[in-house]
Amino acid sequence: MELTKVNGNTYYIPGSTNIGVFQFKDRYTLLIDTGDNNQQARKICATLNENKMNIKYVLNTHEHVDHSGGNLFICENYPGSIFHASPTAKLFMENDYLFPLYLYGGNPISELSRHFTKNKNFTVDIELVPGEMKINDEKFAIIPLAGHAAGQIGIATRDQVCFLGDALFSEEIIDKYSFPFLYDIETQFKTLDNISQLDYGHFVVAHAARIYQLEEIRSLVELNRENLEKYLSLVLDLLEQPKSREELLEEIIILQDLTPDFKEYYFLLSTTGAMISYLYKKDLLKYQQENGKVFFYK
């Protein structure tokens, strides 16, 4: 892993999940997300140590394990570290069984749950709400970015660098995994509108191969919007005939040539449910119960 300057005292460590770093005057750092597991966290810490940076503050943009899976490693190896997250993310991170439970809809089988339960006995120290926030006497902007996760937040530094977590999916992610994992469609559309109004010089998307500038991020917002609207339109087309949620997802997978593994299938099933809820709330869908199934239709 390599520490890369974005602007001023703001850096990032490129990887499968891009990790944000802000260096304070006292050489302590704010770490934005911690990677997927202990191994990634160990590499992140080694990279900072090589650059004579000291870990003390951590902010998780949201609770998903690829953004918070290294929290416990940092707790254990850097005692006194102070962890920040939104109240909703705090709930999920301190009770890590909740995420696979909501994916599965009940007590999940081990193949689904074991990847997500990595932060036992972990505590978030400070809850963050949108607006201006001071960390180590430095001002940051906390930005609401719900949609992909209920309590997702972003953070912007004084160096005009904004970290967006998973609020947007990069071009390469949309090309490879076009059906997005979303918790709430309505709030995702609000987040897209919110991001399009942000005025920062540099944007870090968690799963992207590059840093985006202002006009580029607005183009990426529209790409995400178009992709989401495409799938909502597809759902409406497929529900010309009544289908259960599982039958609807089956047709989406076949038509879009998707190849989810076991874990990814439940991500897609969750998104399918979110899309049904969104369209139902807009009075575009109805449902009926028949032969032991619930069918949705246009």
GIBELLIN-V31957 format. One record per residue. N is the residue number from 0. PSI is psi in radians with two decimals (NA if undefined). OMEGA is omega in radians with two decimals (* if undefined). D_CENTER is the distance of its C-alpha to the mean C-alpha in Angstrom with 2 decimals. Layout:
[[N	PSI	OMEGA	D_CENTER] [N	PSI	OMEGA	D_CENTER]]
//
This chain:
[[0	2.57	-3.06	21.25] [1	2.31	3.09	22.40] [2	2.19	-3.06	21.81] [3	2.20	3.13	21.73] [4	2.36	3.01	22.72] [5	-0.93	3.10	20.98] [6	2.39	3.09	23.40] [7	-2.17	3.13	25.56] [8	0.27	-3.09	24.18] [9	2.25	-3.07	20.57] [10	3.02	2.91	19.53] [11	2.76	3.09	16.81] [12	1.86	-3.12	17.07] [13	2.51	3.11	16.24] [14	-2.96	3.09	15.04] [15	-0.59	2.88	12.92] [16	2.09	-3.14	10.12] [17	2.26	-3.06	11.67] [18	2.23	3.11	12.67] [19	2.59	3.12	14.02] [20	2.23	2.98	17.52] [21	2.26	-3.12	19.84] [22	2.20	3.09	23.43] [23	2.97	-3.13	25.60] [24	-0.55	-3.13	29.36] [25	0.16	3.09	30.08] [26	0.05	2.91	28.03] [27	2.77	-3.11	25.48] [28	2.68	2.90	21.89] [29	2.11	3.11	18.59] [30	2.22	-3.14	15.94] [31	1.79	-3.04	12.37] [32	2.79	-2.99	10.33] [33	0.16	3.11	12.65] [34	-3.00	-2.92	11.80] [35	-0.46	-3.00	12.23] [36	-3.11	-3.12	15.73] [37	-0.67	-3.12	18.97] [38	-0.80	3.10	20.14] [39	-0.73	3.13	17.34] [40	-0.68	3.12	17.65] [41	-0.72	3.13	21.39] [42	-0.67	3.10	21.18] [43	-0.81	-3.13	19.06] [44	-0.69	3.12	21.68] [45	-0.69	3.12	24.50] [46	-0.75	3.12	23.42] [47	-0.70	3.11	23.45] [48	-0.69	3.11	26.74] [49	-0.50	-3.14	28.26] [50	0.30	3.08	27.64] [51	0.69	3.07	29.16] [52	2.48	-3.08	26.07] [53	2.26	3.13	25.69] [54	2.27	3.03	22.54] [55	-0.61	-3.08	22.74] [56	2.42	3.14	19.69] [57	2.37	3.03	16.05] [58	2.22	3.05	13.09] [59	2.14	3.14	9.74] [60	-0.60	3.05	7.08] [61	3.13	-2.93	5.80] [62	-0.17	-3.05	7.61] [63	2.53	-2.90	6.34] [64	-0.48	3.11	9.32] [65	-0.10	3.07	8.53] [66	-0.27	-3.07	7.49] [67	0.07	-3.05	10.27] [68	-0.26	3.11	12.75] [69	0.07	-3.08	15.13] [70	-0.83	-3.06	15.62] [71	-0.65	3.09	18.79] [72	-0.77	-3.13	20.29] [73	-0.70	3.07	20.12] [74	-0.78	-3.03	21.55] [75	-0.53	-3.05	24.34] [76	-0.27	3.10	25.18] [77	1.21	-3.12	24.77] [78	2.46	-3.08	26.24] [79	-0.10	3.07	25.98] [80	2.52	-3.08	22.45] [81	2.12	-3.04	20.87] [82	2.39	-3.12	17.31] [83	2.47	3.06	15.49] [84	2.93	3.04	12.68] [85	2.80	3.12	12.67] [86	-0.66	3.14	15.12] [87	-0.78	3.09	12.84] [88	-0.68	3.09	10.53] [89	-0.79	-3.14	14.01] [90	-0.81	-3.10	15.32] [91	-0.67	-3.10	12.97] [92	-0.58	3.12	13.25] [93	-0.25	3.11	16.98] [94	1.28	-2.90	17.44] [95	-0.18	3.07	15.46] [96	-0.28	-3.05	17.49] [97	-0.64	-3.06	15.87] [98	-0.92	3.09	12.73] [99	-0.47	3.11	15.06] [100	-0.78	-3.13	17.54] [101	-0.50	3.05	15.67] [102	-0.75	-3.01	14.76] [103	-0.51	-3.12	18.46] [104	0.26	-3.14	20.11] [105	-2.99	3.11	22.31] [106	1.97	-2.97	22.97] [107	2.69	3.04	21.20] [108	2.77	-2.94	23.20] [109	-0.59	-3.12	22.78] [110	-0.45	3.13	21.42] [111	-0.65	-2.98	18.24] [112	-0.51	-2.94	18.02] [113	-0.48	-3.12	19.12] [114	-0.38	-2.97	16.05] [115	-0.15	-3.07	13.94] [116	1.49	-3.04	16.71] [117	-0.04	-3.02	16.93] [118	0.76	3.12	17.02] [119	2.49	-3.13	20.26] [120	0.55	3.11	22.21] [121	2.49	-3.12	19.38] [122	2.31	2.98	19.54] [123	2.28	-3.06	17.55] [124	-0.70	-3.03	20.34] [125	2.21	3.07	19.36] [126	2.39	-3.12	17.45] [127	2.44	3.04	16.17] [128	2.72	-3.13	16.81] [129	2.50	-3.13	16.56] [130	-2.90	3.13	19.45] [131	2.38	-3.09	21.22] [132	2.43	3.07	20.82] [133	2.31	3.00	23.02] [134	2.12	-3.10	22.11] [135	0.75	3.11	25.23] [136	0.26	3.09	27.07] [137	2.37	-3.11	24.75] [138	2.38	3.05	23.25] [139	2.69	3.03	19.59] [140	2.18	3.08	18.00] [141	2.19	-2.96	15.12] [142	2.22	3.10	13.42] [143	2.25	-3.07	12.04] [144	0.68	-3.11	9.01] [145	2.76	3.13	8.75] [146	-1.15	3.03	8.54] [147	-0.70	3.01	5.48] [148	2.61	-2.99	5.85] [149	-0.66	-3.06	9.32] [150	0.43	-3.09	9.36] [151	2.43	3.07	6.53] [152	2.78	2.96	8.84] [153	3.00	3.13	9.88] [154	2.43	3.09	13.17] [155	2.42	-3.13	16.20] [156	2.95	3.12	19.19] [157	-0.17	3.12	22.84] [158	0.26	3.14	22.84] [159	0.60	3.08	21.18] [160	2.22	-3.10	17.95] [161	2.20	3.11	14.66] [162	2.12	-2.97	11.31] [163	0.02	-3.09	8.58] [164	-2.30	3.13	5.41] [165	0.45	3.13	3.59] [166	-0.47	3.05	6.14] [167	2.62	3.04	8.51] [168	2.31	-3.10	9.41] [169	2.92	-3.14	12.40] [170	-0.72	-3.10	15.81] [171	-0.57	3.10	16.07] [172	-0.76	3.11	12.95] [173	-0.64	3.12	14.31] [174	-0.63	-3.07	17.66] [175	-0.69	-3.11	16.83] [176	1.30	-2.95	14.38] [177	-0.48	-3.13	15.36] [178	1.87	-2.96	14.45] [179	2.68	3.03	10.78] [180	1.92	-3.08	8.83] [181	2.44	3.12	8.81] [182	-0.71	-3.04	9.90] [183	2.03	-3.05	12.11] [184	-0.73	-3.11	13.70] [185	-0.80	3.14	15.78] [186	-0.48	3.06	13.27] [187	-0.73	3.08	11.26] [188	-0.69	3.09	14.71] [189	-0.68	3.11	15.29] [190	-0.71	3.09	12.25] [191	-0.75	3.09	13.62] [192	-0.71	-3.13	16.97] [193	-0.80	-3.11	15.88] [194	-0.65	-3.12	14.52] [195	-0.30	3.13	17.77] [196	-0.11	3.14	19.74] [197	2.57	-3.06	18.36] [198	1.26	3.08	21.08] [199	2.79	-3.07	20.06] [200	-0.49	-3.03	21.53] [201	2.46	-3.12	18.66] [202	2.31	3.10	14.95] [203	2.03	3.05	12.64] [204	2.38	-2.95	9.80] [205	-0.64	-3.10	7.94] [206	1.32	-3.11	9.47] [207	2.64	-3.08	12.70] [208	-0.01	-3.10	16.29] [209	2.97	3.02	17.35] [210	2.47	-3.13	17.06] [211	2.49	3.00	17.40] [212	3.08	-2.96	20.17] [213	-0.92	-3.10	20.48] [214	-0.56	3.12	22.06] [215	-0.66	-3.11	19.86] [216	-0.60	3.10	16.64] [217	-0.61	3.04	18.52] [218	-0.66	3.12	19.46] [219	-0.62	3.05	15.94] [220	-0.81	-3.10	15.14] [221	-0.62	3.09	18.17] [222	-0.74	3.10	17.31] [223	-0.71	3.14	14.03] [224	-0.81	-3.13	16.25] [225	-0.70	-3.14	18.99] [226	-0.72	3.12	17.03] [227	-0.77	3.13	15.76] [228	-0.59	3.09	19.33] [229	-0.77	-3.12	20.79] [230	-0.61	3.07	19.27] [231	-0.70	3.08	20.28] [232	-0.71	3.11	23.70] [233	-0.74	3.11	23.89] [234	-0.80	3.13	23.22] [235	-0.72	3.12	26.01] [236	-0.78	-3.10	28.30] [237	-0.46	-3.12	27.87] [238	0.32	2.89	28.55] [239	-0.53	3.02	31.92] [240	2.39	-3.10	32.95] [241	2.40	3.12	31.74] [242	2.59	2.96	29.17] [243	2.93	3.12	27.31] [244	-0.75	-3.14	23.53] [245	-0.69	3.11	24.07] [246	-0.67	3.09	26.68] [247	-0.83	3.12	24.52] [248	-0.68	3.11	21.74] [249	-0.78	-3.12	24.61] [250	-0.66	3.09	25.91] [251	-0.80	-3.14	22.61] [252	-0.76	-3.11	22.23] [253	-0.83	-3.07	25.87] [254	-0.62	-3.10	26.00] [255	0.08	3.09	22.93] [256	0.80	3.11	23.97] [257	2.63	-3.12	20.74] [258	1.13	-3.11	21.10] [259	2.51	2.95	18.48] [260	-3.04	-3.04	19.28] [261	-0.82	-3.13	19.62] [262	-0.78	-3.11	16.08] [263	-0.53	3.11	14.68] [264	-0.72	-3.12	17.34] [265	-0.51	2.97	15.91] [266	-0.84	-3.11	12.44] [267	-0.66	3.12	14.68] [268	-0.65	3.09	16.92] [269	-0.79	3.11	14.32] [270	-0.72	3.11	13.43] [271	-0.77	3.09	17.22] [272	-0.71	3.12	17.84] [273	-0.68	3.12	15.56] [274	-0.71	3.07	17.49] [275	-0.79	3.14	20.74] [276	-0.75	-3.14	20.10] [277	-0.83	-3.11	19.40] [278	-0.60	3.08	22.52] [279	-0.73	3.12	24.56] [280	-0.53	3.12	23.92] [281	0.18	3.12	25.23] [282	0.54	3.10	28.30] [283	-0.19	3.13	27.76] [284	2.69	2.95	27.81] [285	3.01	3.09	30.10] [286	2.79	3.03	30.34] [287	2.65	3.08	33.25] [288	2.28	-3.10	33.98] [289	2.36	3.08	36.40] [290	0.71	3.08	37.49] [291	0.25	3.13	34.92] [292	2.76	2.94	31.92] [293	2.15	3.13	29.93] [294	2.41	3.04	30.03] [295	2.55	-3.14	28.21] [296	2.75	-3.11	30.01] [297	NA	*	30.23]]
//
